[in-house]
């Protein structure tokens, strides 16, 4: 099957990134946009662009009927969903399947499997896959939750059965916190995902978040593209990612790869996806967490170390082609690290900072990649995720990659809106981060997330990062020159 025209059911930097690969493949691209996105870069770059509604996502980027209507109207062969929005919605996939339009991603049955976090745990545990210790059935009452927590051992984490993106996940360190959080978690789960079902897992405060990129074609071939370390997180949201992980031994690394591929084979996975694990250093053990059945925000660092264009492979797999390579033909070269740049205010509890971009000069140079969608004069709308760009640096060693990222953040100029660049800069200059000595609670332990009401100023220079608090104490201040 030849795909000649593809609609991108998304916006922002991921839409721009997909369009660029389609152009390199000689495939026509179709953009969709809301009325607030009419001047967005992805609209300018696409061969065709169609408005799908007002700014509210439910009326535009989540409007299945309207998107399918546009896809049929302009005669596309396929739809690429990017990440977020409808990328993991089995109803959207099924609708496209019924309309005879190719979905560039896994089939609806895979989304149904991966979307049911508890169901996936149950199935995989029965197939000898190590899952995080916890419940293997819903905790449908507070009494049941308390009983399960006693069995598992505190601390525990409450999770929505059909959740994702960290929404509704609450850590409980004792029975009192579990009592307080149970109703909150149920309410969040129902409002965000339509189901109040919850389950419990053991919470490891000193764990590492490791994920494995996989590709699987329709002919039964599955490969991995190595791992990514995603432990630098704020409120369960990834902030900085790197590859390879500085925490894994070669033995553990190979076991994780083998397990990820086996999981993909067990569920008949197709297209690109990510198998996510929790690695507990003191136990030297890893546990399955979940499957993300889409391309990930952090996919560029994998592309930087492998030379594989993951979007290109997605398109070819969707067209029915076999994978372009076997496992032993994929080589990892060097290290890569990515920082997510958000239009948000670190001095105001990381509140979104939409508005007019007055000046915009992204960093440039060898071994550097910036995936973005803004430009001088562009107005960032307030209706969507505040991600502005991803800065990715490659190096022959981890130190080299991190140093290049540091220089890139020093050179990055965005004026007119607040960004989290000083926050990112502080992290990568921290001595423990430089040593690779961090876990998923790194930001909390380092007090990077101190109450914003105490902050009076944040500034960065080549010499130091300085955060001035009302109390005069600044955990972000660095002694000596940053190396």
NORCOR-V924402 format. One record per backbone hydrogen bond with DSSP energy under -1.0 kcal/mol. CO is the residue of the C=O (numbers start at 0). NH is the residue of the N-H. Records with the same first field share a line. If there is no record, write none. Layout:
CO=NH, NH
This chain:
3=27
4=76, 77
5=29
6=79
7=9
10=14
11=15
12=16
13=17
14=18
15=19
16=20
17=21
18=22
19=23
20=24
21=26
22=25
27=5
28=47
29=7
30=49
32=51
33=36
36=39
39=43
40=44
41=45
47=30
49=32
52=34
55=58
56=59, 61
59=62
61=63
62=66
63=67
64=68
65=69
66=70
67=71
68=72
69=73
70=75
76=101
77=6
78=103
79=8
83=86
85=88
88=92
89=93
90=94
91=95
92=96
93=97
94=98
95=100
101=78
102=104
106=110
107=111
108=112
109=113
110=114
114=116
115=119
116=120
117=121
118=122
119=123
120=124
121=125
123=128
124=127
129=287
132=201
137=139
140=144
141=145
142=146
143=147
144=148
145=149
146=150
147=151
148=152
154=202
155=171
156=200
157=169
158=198
159=162
160=116
163=166
165=168
169=157
171=155
173=177
174=178
175=179
176=180
177=181
180=184
181=185
182=186
183=187
184=188
185=189
186=190
187=191
188=192
189=193
196=160
197=138
198=158
199=134
200=156
206=439
207=278
208=229
209=276
210=227
211=274
212=224
213=272
214=222
215=270
220=216
222=214
225=212
227=210
228=241
230=232
231=238, 239
233=236
236=233
238=339
240=337
241=228
242=335
248=252
249=253
250=254
251=255
252=256
253=257
254=258
255=259
256=260
257=261
258=262
259=263
260=264
261=265
262=266
263=268
270=215
272=213
273=291
274=211
275=288, 289
276=209
277=286
278=207
279=282, 283, 284
284=279
286=277
287=131
289=275
291=273, 293
295=298
297=300
298=302
299=303
300=304
301=305
302=306
304=332
307=309
308=312
309=313
310=314
311=315
312=316
313=317
314=318
315=320
316=319
325=328
326=329
334=394
335=242
336=392
337=240
338=390
340=387, 388
341=343, 419
342=352
344=347, 349
347=350
350=344
354=379
356=376
358=414
360=412
364=367
366=393
368=391
370=389
374=377
377=356
379=354
385=342
388=340
389=370
390=338
391=368
392=336
394=334
396=400
397=401
398=402
399=403
400=404
401=405
402=406
403=407
404=408
405=409
406=410
407=411
412=360
414=357, 358
419=423
420=424
421=425
422=426
423=427
424=428
426=429
429=433
430=434
431=436
432=435
435=437
438=441
440=444
441=445
442=447
443=446
446=449
450=453
451=454
453=469
456=467
458=465
463=460
465=458
467=455, 456
468=471
473=476
